[in-house]
Amino acid sequence: MNIGIFTDTYFPQVSGVATSIQTLKEQLESKGHSVYIFTTTDPRVPEDAVEPNVFRFGSVAFVSFKDRRIAVRGLFQALEVARNLKLDIIHTQTEFSIGYIGKFVARSMHIPTVHTYHTMYEDYLHYVMNGHLLKPYHVRQMTRAFLHHDAGVIAPTDRVLETLAGYGVSSPIRVIATGVNLESFAKTPTRDIRAELGLSDVPVLISLSRVAFEKRINKVIDAMPRILKSVPDSVLLVVGDGPARASLEEQAETLDIADHVRFIGEVQHDEVPLYYHAADIFLSASDSEAQGLTYLEAMAAGTKVLALSGEYTDVLLNDPSLGRTFSTPSEMAAQVIDYFEHPEAYQENGAREAKLRNISARQFGERVLKMYNDASVYYEQVLAPRLAEHAVARPLRFRRVKRKEIE
């Protein structure tokens, strides 16, 4: 099968979406399929760079979200490339520019489109004119319109499935959790990050994500003074970069804990497992996660996970040997202290292996491939006849109107 993945976000951009796409690409190729990435240009990628099976289209930085890109051209170029590659199916992974290009290509080539809904946009409306332009009902309308006539929609979690159903999306939706390359996170680290940072003998906490306001890293920092009262030598590593960094650095200074909160900045993708291994506990107070890929990565590295309570996290972290959920910074702090003061009470009991089997990259690839096959059947049996009927009906209606106008 020749598969075209259309995405606004891809390496060298660091994000859960880019990681998910890379994992899927590797799994599909390991099963003998050909995968082609259609994405945006990136200033960090030279124009003459050789990227096998990656096609980039002219783009600009997204307004208020400068580390993300929006394509400004490439519609017909993408169609020409796709026809030369003889694509069998298109998998869109964005609801913006490249996503619409993918849908145009699919319609022009009469092939099915599958879409993964990665982002809960109602949590990100503040990025567009501080939330004054777009409202939740706009998100519902735009999502429903974008997914119209898709042959399949992948929801990474039940929360996403319920949201899309609430929007009135009529395309077939299936929950497929994003897979994790377990081997890369579980293997023994090649570098000792703790030693490099001078933290060999202290308890280490980690926050690893884009450093954005919706990640609520400020709530994690809020919990640090209470943690330090019981575990005075503990250190929080904030790994990543983004628009909230300056505000968080100021917060740490105001709380007089700057020596215990270290801002590492953005790290290379292949270094991410090293930082998970360097930590005792992974912390997240985010309420905007559609799939919580970082939770799974931390779990695969054997790091305890503390995350904000929610439908997804309460099910994921249902055993204290894996981690726990909390509702407030004070509750988070109490759980951190409990883990550090009673480590023997939360030893691995087999729950981690059982959980990881369900999120392996291999399972992920197999489930998505089945989705492709089912979507192809749905397209041939349901969508293609409907689209053909629609194409015929439109000019007929147009002619009737013209005759009436002439009379």
N, C-alpha and C positions, 0 to 999 in steps of 0.2 A: 504494500500500500504506500502511495506517495502522499505524505501528510504535510500540509502547510500550517504552521503556527504563526498567527498574526498577533503581535504584542507591541505596545508602546514602551514596555519596560523589559530590558534585557541587559546582560552583562556588557560593560563593566559597572552598570548601576547595581547597587546592593539593595536587595529587597526580597521579601518572601516570594513575590511573584516570579522574579528572575530565577530564584533557586528552584521553585516548583517546576518551571518550564525546563530548566536544565535537567532536572531529575527525570521528568517525563521523556524528554528527548533521548537521554541515555537508555532508558528502559525500552522505548519503542525501537530504537536502533539495534539493541541487543536481541530483539526478536525478528530482525531481518527487514524492518520497514525503513523507508527513507523519510527523513524529517528535515524540513526546510523552515528557517526562521525568517519572517518578514518583520522588520522592526525599524526604529528610528535611528538617525545618525546620532552620534555622541561626540562631543568635543574631545573626549579622551581617546577616541579611536581614530587614528590617522586615515585620511581618505584612501591611501594606497595599502592599507592593512589587508592581509589575506585572512579571511574568515570563511572557511569552507561551509557552504550551505546556509550562509547568513546573508540576507539582502537588506540593506539599509536605505531609508528614504528620507529626503531632506526634512529637517524638523527645527523647531524652536523650543526654548524652555517654556514650560507651562506657567501661566500667570499665577503668582503667589505660591508656586510650588517648583522652585527653580531647578531642582535636581531631577525633575521628570520632564519628558519631552513630548511634543505634539507634532505629528507629521504635517507638513504644509504642501506637499506634492507627492506624486508617485502612484496615483490611481491607475492610469493606463499602463505605466511601466510595470506595476505589480501584476496586472492582468496578463501582459505579454510574458513575463517570467513564469507565472503560474501555468500558462498554456504550454510553454516549452517544457516545463517539468511534468506536465500531465498529472496534475494533482487530482487525487481521488476524493479528498475531504479537507475541509478547512476548519481549524480549531482557533477561534478568536479568544483572546485573553485580556481584552480591554474593551470598554464601552465608548472609547473615544476614537481618535483619528485612524489609527491602523486597524481598529476593529471594524470601522465602516468600510475601509478599503477591502478588508477580508470579505465582508458581506457582499460588496459589489462584485468582487471576483467570483465568489461562489454562485451568485445569481447569473452572472454572465456565462459561466462554464456549466451551469445546471448540475452542480454538485452540492452535497449537504454541508451545513455548517453546524458545528458543536461549539458551545460557549462555556467558559468557566467564569463564574461570578465571584471574583476575589474580594471585592471591597464593599463594605457597608457604607455607602456614600452619605447617608444621613448623618454619619459621625464626622464628615469632612466638609460640610457646607461652609464652615467658617473660612475655608481657604479662598472662597470666591466672594470678594467684596465684603469680607467679615460677616458672611451669612445673610446679607441684606438682599442679595439678588435671587438666590435659589432657595426654595423651601422644600420640605419633605414631599409634598404632593408633586413637585416638579420631578423629583427623583423617581417616584412611582410611575409617572407618565413616561419619562424618558426610558426607564428600564423596560417597561412593558413594550414600548415601541421598538427598542433595539432588539429584543429577544423574539419579536414576532417573526414567524416562519423559520425559526431555528429548529433543526431536527433533534436537538438534545441540549440540555443545560446541565452543567455539573455544579452542584452546590457542595463546597468543602465540608460543611457542617449542617446539622439539623436546623440551627438558627438561621442559616442562609436559606435553606429550603422553605422554612416557615415564612420568612420575609418575602421571598419571591411569590409564594402562594398568596400571601396577603396583598401583593401588588396586582394580582390577577393575571400572572404569566400563564399562558396556555400551553406552551411548549413542554414536552416531556422533561421532567426534572429528576435527577438522580443524585443522591449523596455519595460522593467519593472523596474520602479524606486524602489530603495531599500526603504523598509518601516521603519518607526520609531515607537517605542513603545511610543505613545503619552502620555499615562497615566503617565509613569515614569518620563517624562520630564515636564509635565504640572502640576503635583501635587505640593502642597506647600512643600518647603524644610524642612527637619527634622533638619538641622543645618544651622546656619548663618555664612557662610564662610567669608563674609565681616567683621563681628565682630571678628571672629577668627584671621583675618589678620590685624585688626586695621584699616579697611577702611570703616567704617560705614557711614561717612559723605563726601566721596569723589567720583567723577565720576570714574567708573571702566570700562576699556576696557579689552578684553580677546582674546588671540590667543590660540586655543586648537587643537593640532595635534601632530604627531610625529615631533620632532624638527630636521628636515632634511633640507638640502640646497634647495631642489626643492620646499619646502613649501614657500620659499621667505619671511621668517619672518623678514629678514633684511630690507625689504622694509617697513614693518610695523614700525619697530624701527626707520627707516629713517624719518617717518612722525611725530614721537613723539615731536621733538623740536618745530615744528610749532604748534602742538596741545597745547603744554604747554604754548606757548605765550598767547593764548586766554583762556585756561582752565588750569591754573597753578598747580592745586592740583590733576589733573588726574593721574591715575596709570594704566599701562599695565601689566596684568598677562599673562605670557607665561607658559601654562600648557602642560606638556609633556616632553619627553626627547629624545635624539638622538645625532647624530654626529655633528650637527651644534651648539650645546649649547655653547661650549667654545668660538667659534667665535662670537656668538651673545652677550655673556656677555662682551667680549672685546669691541664690537661695542658700547654697552651702556655706558661703561666706557669712551671710546674715545669721545662720544658725551656729556659726563658729565650729563647723565640722569639716572645713575644707581639707584638712589633713586626712580625713577618713573617707572622702569621696573623690575618686580619681577619674577624670575624663580622658578616656583612651583615644577617642576619635574613631574614624572609620577604619576598619581593618580589611585586608584582602579576604576574599571568600574562602580560600583554602586555609586561612588562619582561624576561622570562626570556631572549629572544633577545639582548638587549643585553649581558647578562652573559656569555653564551657567546662573543660577538664580542670581549669585553674580555679574554678569556683566550688564552694561547698553548697551554695543555694542560689538558684535563679529566681529573681523577683520580677513580677509584672503587675502593675495596677491598671493596665489598659482595659478599657471597656469597648474598644473599637475593633477587636480582632475578629476577622471572618473565619480564620482557620487555625490560628495559634501555632504556626509552624515552629516558632522559637521554643514553645513548650515541648514539642515533640523532639526537637534537636537536643535540648537540655536533658530530657529524659533518656534519649539514646546514649548520651555521654555519661549517664549514671549520676547526674546532678539532681538534687532535690528541687522541686518546682513549687513556688508559692505564687498563686495567681488570684486575681479578683474573682469572686464568686459569680457564677453565671451558669446557664443551662449546659453549655459545652464544658467548661472547666470543672464543674461539680461532678460530671460523669467521667471526665478524663482522670481527675485526681481523686479517685475514690478509695485510695489506699494510702495511708501515711508513709509507707515505705517509698512511694513515688513523690508525694507532695501533698499540699493542702490548698484550700481556698480560704479567702478572707473577705470581709466586707468593709473594714476600716483600716487606716494606717496603724492604729494601736493594736488591732487584732493581728495584723501582719507582723508587727514587732514581737508580740507575744509568741507567735509561732516560730519565728526565727530563733528567739532565745531558747525555746523549748528544744528545738533541733540541736542547738549547740550544747546545751546543758545535759541532754539525755540522748546522745547519739546511739547508744546501744539499744534503745527502745524502738528504733526505726530502721533496722537492718533489712537488706533486700530479702524478700520472701517468695520470690517467683512471680509476683504481680507484674514486675517490669517486663520480663520476657513475654508474658502473655499479652500485655498491652502492645509491645513493639511488633509482635507478629502481625498485628492488624494494620500497622502503619508502615510496613516495609515498602521500599521503592518498588520491589518486584510485584507486590500485590497492587500497588498503585497503577503500574503500567498495565497489568492484566485487566484491571477494572475499566480503565480508560479505553483500552482496545476493544473490550466488549461493548462499551458505550458507542464507539465508532461504528461497529458492526450493526448494532441495533438502530442507530441513527440513520445509517445507510438504507436499511429496510424501511424505516418510517418515512424517509424522504421519497423513496420510490413508490411506496404504496399510498401515501397520504399527501405529502406536500407537493410532489411533482405534478400530480393530476390537478390539485387545487391551484397551483401557480399557472399551469397551462390554461385552465378554465378562466382564471382571472385575466390573463393576458389577452384572451379572445374577447372576453366580455367588455373590457375597457374601450376598445375602439368602436364596438357596436353602440355603446351608450353615447359615445361622442358623436357618432353619425346621426343618431336619433335627435339629439339636441340641435344639431346643425339643420336638419330638415324642418324641425318645428320653427326655428328662427327664420328660415326662408319663407315658410308659409305665412 
